Amino acid sequence: MNTKNIGFSVTVAVGLVLDQLTKAWARGEPLLQTRDGWAVSEHFLHLVRRENSGAAFSLLSGLPAEWRVLAFAMFNVVAAVIGLWLLSRTTKTRWPRAIGIGLFVAGAVGNGIDRLIFGSVTDFIRVHADVEPLYSFILSTFGRADGPVFNIADVWLLIGVLCILIADWRWERRQSAAENSNCLLYTSDAADD
């Protein structure tokens, strides 16, 4: 097994375990069941359990609950398949990209497991801005000052996409630099003739 596949496999396994353990903890922790949850940082971070049967921006909210669960579960499966396809198109030396893909797949599968088993996704991390003037600015701009409630799988999805984009950007820069240095070599060789 090459470095790319090892990095991907370990990332998916560790990512899924951490996601499912934290969600199980959130479902069982009495402190998180209250309206305000547990203030880790009074003005920035609360842990509070919310069950999300929909998605961001009320996507597919008009569908009956069973169909919505199935549609979102299929979305998670498709996202995981896309991740595996991206991995198959990644060279064995590009392990940073493989780790990003692993995080993406772990996040998609983690939320998919919740949807299939529980019919909703357990969210429990709420970041908010309760410090002036940031609070007033966010409130006047967005109409509310506390951010969405999310989970570790959502974090994996976001970090995974960022890792893939950064790894691809760095790869393109290296490829471009290598091509430019080859062009310079050929140009100087031609000038010597």
C-alpha angles and dihedrals in degrees: 000000000000129000093260094056094042091051091047095047095047091046093051093046096047092041093052094046093050092046095049094042093051092047091049089050091049092050091052103037109101093203091063093052094072124093095255098030121195118333105220087172114011095217101032120021134036128172109217129156120239128167112221114201092168135041139246116310091014090285112189091358090143093065122094112263095254093051092045091053090049093046093050092044089053089049089055091049091049090049090052091048090050088051091052090048090051089050091052089055093050119097117237093249094057097083095149088062090046090054090051089050089048091054090048092050092045090053094047094046093043093056090041091056090053093049094049096044102034104018090237141050120255110230122183113156117091121180116191139166112235097161124100132268090018092055093054093045094051092043093051093043101043103018093241134053104209118080128227123289111247142164141227092272089058089051090051091051093051096043090044093055091046091049091050092049093047093045091050092047092050091046091052091049091051092047091049092048091049091050091048092050090049090050090051091050092051092044093051091045090053091048090053091056 
